[in-house]
Amino acid sequence: MTTIRYLFDTCLILYLASGEALAPSAGKALEESSDRTDSLFISAFSAWEIGMLVSKGRLSLTQPPLPWFRSFAAERELSVLDATPDILVAASFLPEPLHGDPADRILVATAREHDLTIITRDRAVLAYGAAGHVKVLAC
């Protein structure tokens, strides 16, 4: 049996933190993966996205963004993947069409680099997955 490993989209991080309901398939996947080490991941780049949302007043957190991000990852036993030069350059050369949002491109490149399934609600990323460019699971 192949173990499916997942990358959390930044929106998924925020949905989980706020207690928002997930699609049943995503909830089941997370539940089944929660007892395995090295199967649930978030990108360090999501910390940047969260910091930007806070700095622009579009997100309010109970603590500053960096400790909040670290606590979120630790409480859920998520491994944080670095946004490496390989990933950042790969994000510039993804098969098209994919929208130009740099954060989404970096998360997609991260999922591709590490052979992860990205859990997201982003329609463009889901369509990109349906086209066969990245593994996706709708949340």
C-alpha positions as MATLAB code, in Angstrom:
seq = 'MTTIRYLFDTCLILYLASGEALAPSAGKALEESSDRTDSLFISAFSAWEIGMLVSKGRLSLTQPPLPWFRSFAAERELSVLDATPDILVAASFLPEPLHGDPADRILVATAREHDLTIITRDRAVLAYGAAGHVKVLAC';
ca = [
       0.000    0.000    0.000;
       1.367    3.384   -1.006;
       1.294    6.098    1.613;
      -0.157    9.346    0.345;
       1.634   12.383    1.695;
      -0.031   15.773    1.812;
       0.941   19.426    1.538;
      -1.399   21.944    3.153;
      -2.367   24.947    1.058;
      -2.158   28.156    3.107;
      -5.952   28.470    3.005;
      -6.255   24.972    4.495;
      -4.046   26.080    7.381;
      -6.365   29.005    8.043;
      -9.530   26.878    7.651;
      -8.247   24.325   10.152;
      -7.184   27.036   12.593;
     -10.642   28.590   12.472;
     -12.432   25.251   12.816;
     -14.040   25.500    9.380;
     -15.498   22.259    8.034;
     -13.583   20.426    5.335;
     -14.832   18.268    2.503;
     -15.394   14.727    3.846;
     -12.624   13.295    1.625;
     -10.082   15.794    2.952;
     -11.149   15.250    6.554;
     -10.803   11.492    6.129;
      -7.382   11.825    4.471;
      -6.084   14.015    7.293;
      -7.490   11.706    9.938;
      -5.894    8.653    8.323;
      -2.556   10.455    7.993;
      -2.460   11.974   11.463;
      -0.956    8.898   13.119;
       1.871    8.535   10.590;
       5.037   10.530   10.810;
       6.351   12.195    7.687;
       3.016   12.323    5.872;
       1.691   15.848    6.544;
       3.581   18.941    5.423;
       3.341   22.700    5.189;
       5.593   25.011    3.248;
       7.683   27.662    4.944;
       6.300   29.933    2.257;
       2.887   29.695    3.925;
       4.438   31.542    6.887;
       5.206   34.403    4.489;
       1.635   34.374    3.147;
       0.203   34.452    6.664;
       2.572   37.264    7.642;
       1.471   39.265    4.610;
      -2.211   38.772    5.441;
      -1.611   40.000    8.987;
       0.509   42.962    7.864;
      -2.242   44.059    5.449;
      -4.927   43.769    8.131;
      -6.710   40.939    6.296;
      -6.065   38.387    9.058;
      -6.089   38.654   12.822;
      -4.247   36.080   14.921;
      -3.972   35.376   18.647;
      -0.200   35.936   18.515;
       2.378   37.274   16.045;
       2.504   35.360   12.734;
       5.767   33.466   13.204;
       5.017   31.974   16.635;
       1.455   31.310   15.470;
       2.753   29.411   12.408;
       5.241   27.424   14.483;
       2.568   26.523   17.052;
       0.158   25.444   14.319;
       2.788   23.142   12.813;
       3.903   21.731   16.173;
       0.385   21.085   17.494;
      -0.538   19.133   14.373;
       2.880   17.468   14.036;
       3.381   18.897   10.552;
       6.785   18.932    8.919;
       7.770   22.329    7.518;
       9.363   22.218    4.072;
      11.791   24.936    3.068;
      11.225   27.063   -0.008;
      14.530   26.021   -1.554;
      16.185   27.605   -4.606;
      15.230   24.464   -6.568;
      11.556   24.943   -5.697;
      11.595   28.684   -6.307;
      13.131   28.287   -9.768;
      10.844   25.344  -10.600;
       7.861   27.585   -9.756;
       8.961   29.821  -12.638;
       8.873   26.971  -15.149;
       5.688   25.061  -14.327;
       3.690   23.688  -17.253;
       1.039   26.185  -18.269;
      -1.681   27.167  -17.834;
      -1.481   28.138  -14.168;
      -2.274   31.585  -12.855;
       0.556   33.908  -11.907;
       0.038   33.984   -8.120;
       3.600   33.404   -6.880;
       2.478   31.779   -3.635;
       0.318   29.205   -5.413;
       3.072   28.522   -7.909;
       5.571   27.945   -5.083;
       3.186   25.610   -3.250;
       2.535   23.660   -6.463;
       6.286   23.436   -7.143;
       6.813   22.244   -3.554;
       4.194   19.512   -3.981;
       5.762   18.422   -7.268;
       9.313   18.465   -5.863;
       8.385   16.263   -2.895;
       5.741   14.110   -4.633;
       2.973   15.392   -2.357;
      -0.757   15.803   -2.850;
      -1.723   19.419   -2.209;
      -4.936   19.894   -0.230;
      -6.644   23.066   -1.437;
      -9.857   24.863   -2.318;
      -8.140   27.020   -4.925;
     -10.017   26.427   -8.172;
      -6.993   27.162  -10.361;
      -4.819   24.676   -8.456;
      -7.584   22.057   -8.544;
      -7.907   22.567  -12.317;
      -4.131   22.309  -12.633;
      -4.333   18.988  -10.825;
      -7.185   17.807  -13.050;
      -4.912   18.556  -16.023;
      -2.374   16.126  -14.527;
       0.303   18.621  -13.464;
       0.106   18.085   -9.694;
      -1.725   15.748   -7.334;
      -4.596   17.518   -5.561;
      -7.335   16.874   -3.037;
     -10.191   19.330   -2.622;
     -10.828   20.497    0.895;
];
